[in-house]
Amino acid sequence: LELSPSRLTITFGFGATLFEKEGKDRYGLLPRRPAAFVDLPKFKGDQLILERTGGDLTVQTCADDPQVAFHALRTLARLADGKARLRWSQTGFVGGFKPGETPRNLMGFKDGTMNPDVRDPALMREHVWAGAEGGDWMNGGSYLVARPARIALEHWDRMKEAFQEQTMGRRKLSGAPIGKARETDKLDLDAVDKDGNPVVAENSHVRLAAPESNNGAQMLRRSYSYNNGLSFTVERWPPWRQGMEYDAGLLFVCYQRDPRRAFIPMFEKMSRFDMMNQFVTHIGGGLYACPRGARPGEYVGQNLLEG
């Protein structure tokens, strides 16, 4: 009441357990599960909380007003009463940027600089939108990975800015790759300093995530910061502190045409070598198949459920 739509958008996706759970084809959908819709492997360093992992359905509500987004989610939960129950939820936010600029995460760095250009239809078809290979119901959809990642912000905040930049491979203020001046400058992974060392560290976040390091693979990152308040935690990195720390971090969200080519091999490498792992722990999430948007007179996923 008395609130505008605030540019509300709602994105729906299906989890793997909707197709098969404990070896059972629950709803006769298993033959229509696309080959690209695989189970995520357990990555090195994962500390997944079962209650915050997976789910048959995922719903993402976004709006300029957080009350509008939350109300939309509550309305959907009410309509689903008796048919579905809530498994896990995470509220996120994007801040610290102007329209047309790259937002910053809680670590203070720009997040999403290397995204494919959403204004380029050919690039989006190549890297983001699923094609006919997934069946008619996924043609024009996308595979969503959502992974809440707790960041040891107290640990990170004690690091010198130069070390933070080395970890990321970018300058904190400008977002430019180390050795360059502007955020949009091309990443030069071959550049070395006067001693012959790589200008962009070999285990930096930006190097490991770059298309040049991943056979040209790209994905569209749409991540959100979160802050769940204080929580009693034990830090798993020196100086081995325990006590009240912020349960805060990043709800990593990305869309891609094929997770077997994009997120899975990319993160397999990052989970082992990324310098940022000493500050970030992935605690849940999953992979979901988001069908194309419903046309007038249709409901979401109609081609799958009635096909």
Disulfide bonds with the S-S distance in Angstrom:
none
